[in-house]
Amino acid sequence: MINHDKERPISVKNMLAYGGGDFFGGGCFAVLGLWIMFFYTTYAGLSPAEAGAVIATARLLDAFFDPLMGYVTDNFYRNPLGKKYGRRGFFFLFGAPLIMVTYIIMWVSGMGFWYYLFTYILFYAAYTLAIVPYETLAAEMTSSFKMRTKLTGVRMFFSTGAAILAAWLPGRIIAYLGEDSSSSFLIMGVIFGVLFAVVILMLYFYTWERPIPVDVAAPKLSFRRDMKHLFKSLISTMKVRTFRQHVGMYLGGYVALDVLGAVLAYYIIFVLGQNAVTASNAMTLMTLVQFVCVALFIFLCMKLGNGASYRIAQLFMLGSVGLFLAIHLLQLPFNMALLYLSVILMGVGRSGTSYVCWNIYSFIPDVDEMLTGKRREGIFAGVMTFVRKAVQAVALFGVGLLLQHYGFTPKSATQPVEAVYGITLVFGAGSVIFLLVGLYSSMKFRLTRHNHALLVSEIERLKAGGSKYDVTPEARLVAEQLTGWPYEKCWGDNNILIQTEELSPLTPDDLSTGANHAKN
């Protein structure tokens, strides 16, 4: 698992193993996002508020575990297990069986609220053990913009492939066993649980992490000092301008996908009057389109940049939501044809949102290294998932409360008019608000392929002992735009890591001065 070479070539086998990790990461969220609320309220007998409380509580608790896990995996090389198996590899090797077991037991029907809450929390703990180390791998395996873009593309192919299976498989099992069978989702859970364990094990055997030299003379921190350092590190990530912008894009896009995923089956079945098999077919088409369009967004990111590609994806999402709402509110003809057109548009938007957000993340540690002089991939992975899950928990709990408020009836084939209105409100307003947040956050995003190449070149120059006084005007401007700090404060010449005094980030006027300096 540990790479002892300076820059190891990445083979097809390595790319497939890396991408396969998101068969788990994206696949489990695809299943949970599309079906868990439906399973809880239709087969488990929970009310919408109870279902929302289960999801929100587990994700909120897990949100606090994420940054802790990021810190643990970044520092796991200090102990014998980390030295033997790797600070990332240990969690792949021993997390795989935990993931399999905890995923399967979530789908047992007919249990009570506390059972579903406990099993959901258990699964999310196992999920975080593997996924936070996984998020660091692209930045650890290569420093090449082109290769990281390819790795993200392969990852998205696996993620959307899992999403296709997640949308298609339940429909086939339900069609075979009948809509009244409570075993459908348990069978699906067993199939996915085994597959998830296998792909996580492949990460251990066919990917690698960057070695970290251990300073034996450095004093060991106590647990209390470790935790103090952890929370300072979490706060410090938000001082990186590009990361703040990325968090806004990530939250806007992904929480919108979460809200839509939570109620899409409800919308198709109860608002548009279709059955569960039709909903499964529509979501399968959506994920097939999502899979195909990964290649499109790889091309767009290379040609137009991440910011423009992200905005294109969000426009497709807005178009899809608008058409879905129009089918119901305007009672448009040819409902089935328009339904499939709506999910095609959503598939394109989901593909772009997923790909661009994770493509951006793999470059964030480089921007942070320019600012702090340190590599902190795990901390950024932990913070990103913490922020998402915290907001996601509140949003999905709100979904459950709204459905409960508007009179949604569990285990019912039809819903009252008030419940149909509530589903429509959540589907429309709940998604559009977050999509607009993401669009706004992307407007000033400056991390392009050209800027990243300049940034990495400047980092390598400084690592080789180059003087900050010899920086080129263009490299200075790029460093300031991406970090949000004056160049003189970059490369560790600040208090970001030690947090002993307050420093002011770069202002727009400072950037204008930097731009003028670059032009001169």
C-alpha positions in Angstrom: 0.0 0.0 0.0 2.8 2.4 0.8 4.7 3.8 -2.2 8.4 4.3 -1.7 9.1 5.7 -5.2 9.1 9.5 -5.9 6.5 9.3 -8.7 5.1 5.9 -9.5 3.5 5.3 -12.9 -0.2 4.5 -12.7 -1.4 1.5 -14.7 -4.8 0.6 -15.9 -5.1 -1.9 -13.1 -4.3 0.9 -10.6 -6.8 3.2 -12.2 -9.5 0.6 -12.1 -8.8 -0.3 -8.4 -9.0 3.4 -7.5 -12.2 4.0 -9.5 -13.7 0.9 -8.0 -13.5 2.5 -4.6 -16.3 4.8 -5.6 -18.5 1.9 -6.6 -18.8 1.8 -2.8 -18.6 5.5 -2.1 -21.1 6.6 -4.8 -23.0 3.3 -4.9 -24.1 3.1 -1.3 -25.2 6.8 -1.4 -27.1 6.1 -4.6 -29.0 3.2 -3.0 -29.6 5.1 0.2 -30.4 8.3 -1.6 -32.9 6.8 -3.9 -34.6 4.1 -1.7 -33.9 4.4 2.0 -36.8 6.9 2.8 -39.1 4.8 0.6 -38.0 1.6 2.3 -38.5 3.1 5.8 -41.9 4.4 5.1 -43.2 1.6 2.9 -41.7 -1.6 4.3 -40.3 -0.7 7.7 -43.5 1.1 8.8 -41.8 4.3 10.0 -43.5 7.6 9.7 -41.8 10.3 7.5 -40.7 12.2 10.6 -39.2 9.0 12.1 -37.4 8.1 8.8 -36.1 11.7 8.6 -34.9 11.5 12.2 -33.0 8.2 11.6 -31.2 9.6 8.6 -30.5 13.0 10.1 -29.3 11.7 13.4 -26.9 9.2 11.9 -25.5 11.6 9.4 -25.1 14.4 11.9 -23.2 12.1 14.2 -21.1 10.8 11.3 -20.4 14.4 10.3 -18.5 14.9 13.5 -16.7 11.6 13.0 -15.5 12.6 9.5 -12.9 15.3 10.4 -11.7 13.2 13.4 -11.2 10.3 10.9 -9.3 12.7 8.6 -7.0 13.6 11.4 -6.5 10.0 12.5 -5.7 8.8 9.0 -3.2 11.6 8.4 -1.4 10.7 11.6 -1.8 6.9 11.6 1.7 6.4 10.4 3.0 7.1 13.9 1.9 3.7 15.3 2.9 0.1 14.3 -0.3 -0.7 12.5 0.1 2.4 10.3 3.7 1.5 9.6 2.8 -2.0 8.6 -0.4 -1.6 6.6 -0.2 2.1 5.7 -2.1 5.1 7.2 -4.7 4.7 4.5 -4.4 1.0 3.8 -5.2 -0.2 7.3 -8.7 1.2 7.0 -9.3 -0.4 3.7 -8.1 -3.9 4.8 -10.0 -4.0 8.1 -13.0 -1.8 7.1 -14.2 -4.0 4.2 -15.8 -6.7 6.4 -17.4 -4.1 8.7 -18.9 -2.4 5.6 -20.4 -5.7 4.3 -22.1 -6.6 7.6 -23.4 -3.2 8.6 -24.9 -2.6 5.1 -26.8 -5.8 5.1 -28.4 -5.5 8.5 -29.9 -2.1 7.6 -32.4 -3.7 5.2 -34.2 -6.0 7.6 -37.9 -5.1 7.5 -40.4 -4.9 10.4 -38.0 -3.7 13.1 -38.5 -0.6 15.3 -37.2 2.9 15.2 -34.3 2.3 17.5 -33.1 -0.7 15.4 -33.0 1.4 12.2 -31.3 4.3 14.0 -28.6 2.0 15.5 -27.9 0.1 12.3 -27.8 3.3 10.2 -25.3 4.8 12.6 -23.2 1.6 12.6 -23.1 1.7 8.8 -22.1 5.3 8.6 -19.2 4.7 11.1 -17.9 1.8 8.9 -18.4 4.0 5.8 -16.3 6.8 7.2 -13.5 4.4 8.2 -12.9 3.7 4.5 -14.2 6.7 2.6 -12.1 9.5 4.3 -8.8 7.7 3.5 -10.1 6.9 0.0 -10.7 10.6 -0.7 -7.0 11.4 -0.3 -5.7 8.8 -2.8 -5.8 10.9 -6.0 -3.7 13.6 -4.5 -1.4 11.0 -2.9 -0.9 8.8 -6.0 0.1 11.5 -8.5 0.7 15.3 -8.8 -0.3 15.4 -12.4 -3.4 17.5 -13.3 -4.1 15.3 -16.3 -3.7 12.0 -14.4 -5.8 13.2 -11.5 -8.5 14.2 -14.0 -8.4 10.7 -15.5 -8.6 9.1 -12.1 -11.6 11.2 -11.2 -13.2 10.2 -14.5 -12.6 6.5 -13.9 -14.0 7.0 -10.4 -17.1 8.6 -11.7 -17.7 5.8 -14.2 -17.7 3.3 -11.3 -19.8 5.5 -9.2 -22.5 6.0 -11.9 -22.2 2.3 -12.7 -23.1 1.5 -9.1 -25.9 4.1 -9.3 -27.3 2.3 -12.4 -27.4 -0.9 -10.5 -28.9 0.9 -7.5 -31.7 2.2 -9.5 -32.3 -0.9 -11.6 -31.9 -3.8 -9.2 -34.6 -3.0 -6.7 -37.1 -2.7 -9.5 -36.3 -6.1 -10.9 -36.4 -7.7 -7.4 -39.8 -6.0 -6.7 -41.2 -7.1 -10.1 -40.1 -10.7 -9.4 -41.2 -11.0 -5.7 -44.2 -8.5 -5.9 -44.6 -5.1 -4.4 -45.8 -6.6 -1.1 -42.7 -8.6 -0.5 -40.5 -7.3 2.4 -37.5 -9.4 1.2 -36.7 -7.3 -1.9 -34.5 -4.7 -0.2 -32.8 -7.3 2.0 -31.7 -9.3 -1.0 -30.4 -6.1 -2.6 -28.5 -5.3 0.6 -26.7 -8.6 0.6 -25.7 -8.2 -3.1 -24.4 -4.7 -2.6 -22.8 -5.5 0.8 -20.6 -8.2 -0.8 -19.7 -6.0 -3.8 -18.7 -3.1 -1.6 -16.4 -5.2 0.6 -14.6 -6.6 -2.5 -13.9 -3.1 -4.1 -12.6 -1.7 -0.8 -10.2 -4.6 -0.5 -8.9 -3.9 -4.0 -7.9 -0.4 -2.8 -5.5 -2.0 -0.4 -3.8 -4.2 -2.9 -3.7 -2.0 -6.0 -3.4 1.7 -4.9 -0.8 3.4 -2.8 -0.2 6.4 -0.5 2.6 8.9 -0.2 5.2 7.9 2.4 5.8 10.2 5.3 9.2 10.3 7.1 8.8 9.8 10.8 10.7 12.3 13.0 11.7 10.2 15.9 12.9 13.2 17.8 9.5 15.0 17.6 7.5 14.8 20.8 4.3 12.8 20.8 1.2 14.9 21.4 -1.3 13.9 24.2 -4.9 13.1 23.2 -6.0 16.4 24.5 -3.4 18.3 22.4 -4.2 16.1 19.4 -7.9 17.1 19.6 -7.0 20.8 20.1 -4.8 20.6 17.0 -7.5 18.8 15.1 -10.1 21.5 15.6 -7.7 24.2 14.8 -6.9 22.4 11.6 -10.6 22.2 10.7 -11.0 25.9 11.2 -7.9 26.6 9.2 -9.2 24.9 6.0 -11.8 27.6 5.6 -9.0 30.2 5.3 -8.2 28.8 1.8 -10.3 30.8 -0.7 -10.5 28.1 -3.3 -11.7 25.6 -0.7 -14.4 28.0 0.6 -15.7 28.3 -3.0 -15.5 24.6 -3.5 -17.5 23.9 -0.3 -20.3 26.2 -1.6 -20.3 24.4 -5.0 -20.2 21.0 -3.3 -23.0 21.8 -0.8 -25.2 23.4 -3.4 -24.9 20.6 -5.9 -24.8 17.6 -3.6 -27.5 18.6 -1.1 -29.8 19.3 -4.0 -29.1 15.8 -5.3 -29.8 14.5 -1.8 -33.2 16.2 -1.5 -34.2 15.2 -5.0 -33.0 11.6 -4.4 -35.0 11.4 -1.2 -38.3 12.3 -2.8 -37.8 11.3 -6.5 -39.5 7.9 -6.0 -42.3 9.6 -4.0 -42.8 12.2 -6.8 -42.9 9.7 -9.6 -45.2 7.3 -7.7 -47.5 9.6 -5.7 -47.5 12.8 -7.7 -47.2 11.5 -11.2 -49.3 8.4 -10.5 -46.8 5.7 -11.5 -45.8 2.5 -9.7 -42.5 1.4 -8.1 -41.3 -0.5 -11.2 -41.8 2.6 -13.4 -40.0 4.7 -10.8 -37.1 2.2 -10.9 -37.0 2.2 -14.7 -37.0 6.0 -14.8 -34.2 6.2 -12.3 -32.3 3.5 -14.2 -32.5 5.6 -17.3 -31.3 8.6 -15.3 -28.2 6.8 -14.0 -27.4 5.4 -17.5 -27.3 8.9 -18.8 -25.3 10.0 -15.8 -22.8 7.2 -16.6 -22.5 8.1 -20.3 -22.1 11.8 -19.6 -19.0 11.4 -17.4 -16.9 11.4 -20.6 -18.6 14.6 -21.7 -17.7 16.4 -18.4 -14.1 15.1 -18.5 -13.8 16.8 -21.9 -15.6 20.0 -20.7 -13.4 20.3 -17.6 -10.3 20.0 -19.7 -11.5 22.6 -22.3 -13.7 25.0 -20.3 -12.5 24.5 -16.7 -14.2 23.3 -13.6 -16.3 26.4 -12.9 -17.9 26.6 -16.3 -18.5 22.9 -16.4 -20.2 23.0 -13.0 -22.5 25.8 -14.2 -23.6 23.8 -17.2 -24.4 20.8 -15.0 -26.6 23.0 -12.7 -28.5 24.4 -15.6 -29.4 20.9 -16.7 -30.5 20.2 -13.1 -32.7 23.3 -13.0 -34.2 22.4 -16.4 -35.0 18.9 -15.2 -36.7 20.1 -12.0 -38.7 22.7 -14.0 -39.9 20.0 -16.5 -40.9 17.6 -13.7 -42.9 20.3 -12.0 -44.5 21.4 -15.3 -45.7 17.8 -16.0 -47.7 17.9 -12.7 -48.7 21.5 -12.4 -49.6 22.1 -16.0 -50.9 18.6 -16.6 -48.9 18.4 -19.8 -49.7 15.7 -22.4 -47.5 12.7 -23.1 -46.5 12.3 -19.5 -44.4 9.2 -19.9 -42.3 10.8 -22.7 -41.8 14.0 -20.7 -41.0 11.9 -17.6 -38.2 10.2 -19.4 -37.0 13.5 -20.8 -36.9 14.9 -17.3 -34.8 12.1 -16.0 -32.4 12.4 -19.0 -31.8 16.1 -18.1 -31.3 15.1 -14.5 -28.9 12.4 -15.5 -26.7 14.9 -17.4 -26.8 17.4 -14.4 -26.0 14.7 -11.8 -23.1 13.5 -13.9 -21.6 17.0 -14.1 -22.2 17.8 -10.5 -20.6 14.6 -9.2 -17.6 14.7 -11.5 -16.7 18.4 -11.2 -17.0 18.5 -7.4 -14.7 15.5 -6.9 -12.4 16.6 -9.7 -11.9 19.9 -7.9 -11.2 18.3 -4.5 -8.1 16.4 -5.7 -6.4 19.8 -6.4 -7.4 21.6 -3.1 -4.4 20.1 -1.1 -2.0 21.7 -3.7 -3.5 25.1 -3.0 -3.3 24.5 0.7 0.3 23.4 0.4 1.1 26.7 -1.4 -0.3 28.5 1.6 0.9 26.4 4.5 3.8 24.4 3.1 2.1 21.2 4.4 0.2 18.3 2.8 -3.2 17.9 4.6 -5.3 15.7 2.3 -7.1 13.8 5.1 -8.1 17.0 6.9 -9.7 18.4 3.8 -11.5 15.2 3.0 -12.8 15.1 6.6 -14.0 18.7 6.6 -15.7 18.4 3.2 -17.7 15.4 4.2 -18.4 17.0 7.6 -19.9 20.1 6.1 -21.9 18.1 3.6 -23.3 15.7 6.1 -24.2 18.3 8.7 -26.2 20.4 6.2 -27.5 17.2 4.6 -28.8 15.9 8.0 -30.7 19.1 8.6 -32.1 19.2 5.0 -33.3 15.5 5.0 -34.7 15.9 8.5 -36.6 18.8 7.2 -37.9 16.7 4.3 -39.2 14.1 6.7 -40.9 16.8 8.9 -42.5 18.5 5.9 -43.9 15.2 4.5 -45.2 14.4 8.0 -46.7 17.9 8.3 -48.6 17.5 5.0 -50.1 14.2 6.0 -48.0 11.6 4.3 -49.4 8.1 5.2 -46.9 5.2 5.6 -47.6 1.9 3.9 -50.3 3.4 1.7 -50.6 3.0 -2.1 -52.1 6.5 -2.5 -51.6 9.8 -0.7 -54.0 12.6 0.2 -54.0 15.9 -1.7 -52.1 17.7 1.1 -49.3 15.1 1.0 -49.0 15.4 -2.8 -48.6 19.1 -2.3 -45.9 18.6 0.3 -43.9 16.2 -1.9 -44.1 18.8 -4.8 -43.0 21.6 -2.5 -40.0 19.7 -1.2 -39.1 18.5 -4.7 -39.2 21.9 -6.3 -38.3 24.6 -3.7 -36.0 22.2 -1.7 -33.8 21.5 -4.7 -33.8 24.9 -6.5 -32.6 26.8 -3.4 -29.4 24.6 -3.1 -28.8 24.6 -6.9 -28.7 28.4 -6.8 -26.3 28.4 -3.9 -24.0 26.2 -5.9 -24.2 28.4 -9.0 -23.4 31.5 -7.0 -20.4 29.9 -5.4 -19.0 28.9 -8.8 -19.0 32.4 -10.3 -15.5 33.4 -9.1 -13.8 30.0 -9.2 -10.3 30.3 -10.6 -8.7 26.8 -10.3 -8.1 26.0 -14.0 -5.6 23.6 -15.6 -3.3 26.4 -16.5 -3.4 28.0 -13.0 -2.8 24.6 -11.3 0.2 23.9 -13.5 1.7 27.3 -12.5 0.9 26.6 -8.8 2.5 23.2 -8.8 5.6 24.6 -10.6 6.0 27.3 -8.0 5.6 24.7 -5.1 8.3 22.5 -6.7 10.6 25.6 -7.1 10.1 26.5 -3.4 10.6 22.8 -2.3 13.9 22.8 -4.2 15.1 25.7 -2.1 14.1 28.6 -4.4 13.6 32.0 -2.9 10.2 33.6 -2.6 11.8 36.9 -3.9 12.4 35.2 -7.3 8.7 34.5 -7.9 7.4 35.4 -11.4 4.5 38.0 -11.5 2.2 35.4 -13.0 2.9 32.8 -10.4 2.4 35.4 -7.7 -1.0 36.4 -9.0 -2.1 32.8 -9.3 -1.0 32.0 -5.8 -2.9 35.0 -4.5 -6.0 34.3 -6.4 -6.2 30.7 -5.4 -5.2 31.0 -1.7 -6.8 34.4 -1.1 -3.7 35.6 0.8 -0.8 37.9 -0.2 2.1 35.9 -1.7 4.4 37.1 1.2 2.1 35.2 3.6 2.2 32.0 1.6 4.5 28.9 2.0 4.0 28.8 5.7 4.8 32.4 6.4 1.5 32.8 8.3 -0.2 31.6 11.5 -2.8 29.3 9.8 -1.5 26.1 11.4 -0.5 27.4 14.8 -3.4 29.9 15.1 -1.6 32.2 17.5 -2.6 35.5 16.0 -5.2 36.9 13.6 -4.2 37.6 10.0 -6.5 39.1 7.4 -7.0 37.3 4.2 -6.3 39.1 0.9 -8.9 41.7 0.0 -10.1 42.4 -3.6 -8.0 45.6 -3.6 -4.9 43.5 -2.7 -5.7 41.2 -5.7 -6.1 44.2 -8.0 -2.6 45.3 -6.8 -1.3 41.9 -7.5 -2.8 41.9 -10.9 -1.3 45.2 -11.7 2.1 43.9 -10.5 1.7 40.9 -12.8 0.9 43.1 -15.8 3.9 45.3 -15.1 
